[in-house]
Amino acid sequence: MPVAIAGMHRAGTSMVARALRMCGLDLGADEHFAPPAPDNTEGYWEDLRFVAWNERILEAFGGAWDAVPTFPRAWAADERLVSVRAEVDAMAAARQEPWGWKDPRTSLTAPFWNARLPGLRFVICVRHPLEVAGSLRARGYTSERYGLRLWEAYHRALDETVRADRAIVTHYDAWFEDAPAEIGRVLEFVGLDPPAPTRRAAADSASTGARHQRRALRDLERMSAEGRQLYESLCIRGGPVLARALARPEAPEGADPVPAARASRTDPVAELAAIVSAREEELATLKPMLSAREEELASVKYVLSRKEEELASIRPVLAAREEELASVKSVLAARDQELANVKPLLSAREAELSALRKQRR
């Protein structure tokens, strides 16, 4: 029973993947993982082979992670995916349970994976849409409006293609509300039962320091009506920990969470420190953009290397076909020469026949 950790980008999929790997879920060998980045110092826990497969699937139908394609009917069996299916089947045959992978793109390609891996289960990571859109925007990926549409497209794809009994929804906020309870809920679903110390360590791995975008759970302005309805339905499936967080009264809009810091602004030293801090925050938002571009470049290089490997395997076949063609061409040239030699003889015979016909007359 493989496990796919899916959901929208910047929604806590890396955090959940790290915790599940600590608890015994085989997500692949370290050499296959994407390296950590400044905006994800704990690592992505993402097997780049799955990233490459998902990108090849999306590219085959004119899409990408941020450009959701329109898939034709029964597209998982499309002939354009023959090589991907063969590679995935070979990989799956060599894996031992419990195993799985993490890649948000799986949200869009779920029908392909369901077809290849009967019994596949999904851990769907959900985060407030405005937090996701804000996180993407801070890293230079998209506008907030486009980020919201992308969030909806990812979760709409999962909602339409993954059976509810084959999936569990885990909300980002639940991991900061009561991580031990939330990870226990997810572990029960995927069938893992690690020792208590391992569970505690996995729960402690949910770091509040990595959280930069915060929106009230009920704050859904600028979303479409369909998007709000989808998010609310996912929250309903988010379990008791999230339900407790939703039930707690939230701070009034506009309330200052750190009034002491506001009072200190009359101090020139504090003012200067605030300016320096603001500049450091600006710099911190630029560094992840560069890191994200480097990550995209590394992913593209990996895909290109796979294409080169495929081309290298085809080259011997092409060379053999060229040799066969050269051999056929030489045979044809010999036949042409024979034909050229026969033509004068035929002309001579025709002349003789013509002379005989004249004599008979």
FENURNOR-V18637 format. One line per field, one symbol per residue. ss: DSSP state (H for helix, E for strand, - for the rest). Layout:
# FENURNOR-V18637
ss->???
This chain:
# FENURNOR-V18637
ss->--EEEEE-----HHHHHHHHHH---E---HHHE---E--E------EHHHHHHHHHHHHH---E--E-------HHH-HHHHHHHHHHHHHHH-----EEEE---HHHHHHHHHHH----EEEEEE--HHHHHHHHHH-----HHHHHHHHHHHHHHHHHH--HHHEEEEEHHHHHH-HHHHHHHHHHHH-----HHHHHHHHH---HHH--------------HHHHHHHHHHHH--HHHHHHHHH-----------HHHHHHHH-HHHHHHHHHHHHHHHHHHHHHHHHHHHHHHHHHHHHHHHHHHHHHHHHHHHHHHHHHHHHHHHHHHHHHHHHHHHHHHHHHHHHHHHHHHHHH-
